[in-house]
Amino acid sequence: MKDATELPQSLLVLGGTSEIALATARRLIARRTRTVWLAGRPSLALENAAGSLRALGADVHTVAFDALDPASHETALGKVFAEGPVDLVLLAFGILGDQAHDERDPVRAVQVAQTNYTGAVSAGLVAGRALQAQGHGSLVVLSAAAAERARRADFIYGSSKAGLDAFAQGLGDALHGTGVHVMVVRPGFVRTRRTAGRPHTPLATTPEAVATAIELGLRRGSETVWVPGALHLVMWVLRHAPRAVYRRLAV
């Protein structure tokens, strides 16, 4: 059985165009990772992402993966695990949605929930079972600080992440002692292309900072990682604030 705190030689990214995932892949390639699988909807963006990692010296492959098609997850991930052991699966797909628009369009709201939660439940169970079958590996799940408590400004997104977060914690408990390590990562606002133009807090972070925290969490065998670390205390206070007070906060 491999030591779960070793950095991975092989990496499977679910959500292969995610800026956080790609920053993490670059960081891990610079240290130990040699084989990378990028799973996502076939697109030029996915191929460009693969090319950028190949330029760093990694052996990079792409695999078609659709979070909204759970029936295909077993086959898609099975192709990767059939090629050899996977040391780390990074579940990094998700969408922010548009709260104001989605409140008026339940179909769009459901798509956010299906992508961020039900798609992740399917992919997480498939990945977890595959890691357990090989007897080792880590599953890193990108949650969000928003999972701690729903905000008026983004409760559709926040509720989907809350479901994902609870699921990932439960999966970690279910896999405890099997040689599989599950780590939940809760970033605050991350400055990326998709969040450009959105208001952010003083504790806003970057994909590179999240990648650094993921590496440190893997080395430590952490089960939960906050980015930045100070956000843990802030969210603890907000989580326990009386609802009447919380409702008036500009959060």
Secondary structure as GFF3:
##gff-version 3
##sequence-region A 1 251
A	DSSP	beta_strand	10	14	.	.	.	ID=ss1
A	DSSP	alpha_helix	19	29	.	.	.	ID=ss2
A	DSSP	beta_strand	35	40	.	.	.	ID=ss3
A	DSSP	alpha_helix	44	54	.	.	.	ID=ss4
A	DSSP	beta_strand	59	64	.	.	.	ID=ss5
A	DSSP	three_ten_helix	70	72	.	.	.	ID=ss6
A	DSSP	alpha_helix	73	82	.	.	.	ID=ss7
A	DSSP	beta_strand	88	91	.	.	.	ID=ss8
A	DSSP	alpha_helix	99	103	.	.	.	ID=ss9
A	DSSP	alpha_helix	106	113	.	.	.	ID=ss10
A	DSSP	pi_helix	114	118	.	.	.	ID=ss11
A	DSSP	alpha_helix	119	134	.	.	.	ID=ss12
A	DSSP	beta_strand	137	142	.	.	.	ID=ss13
A	DSSP	three_ten_helix	145	147	.	.	.	ID=ss14
A	DSSP	three_ten_helix	152	154	.	.	.	ID=ss15
A	DSSP	alpha_helix	155	175	.	.	.	ID=ss16
A	DSSP	beta_strand	180	187	.	.	.	ID=ss17
A	DSSP	three_ten_helix	193	195	.	.	.	ID=ss18
A	DSSP	alpha_helix	207	220	.	.	.	ID=ss19
A	DSSP	beta_strand	224	227	.	.	.	ID=ss20
A	DSSP	alpha_helix	231	240	.	.	.	ID=ss21
A	DSSP	alpha_helix	243	248	.	.	.	ID=ss22
###
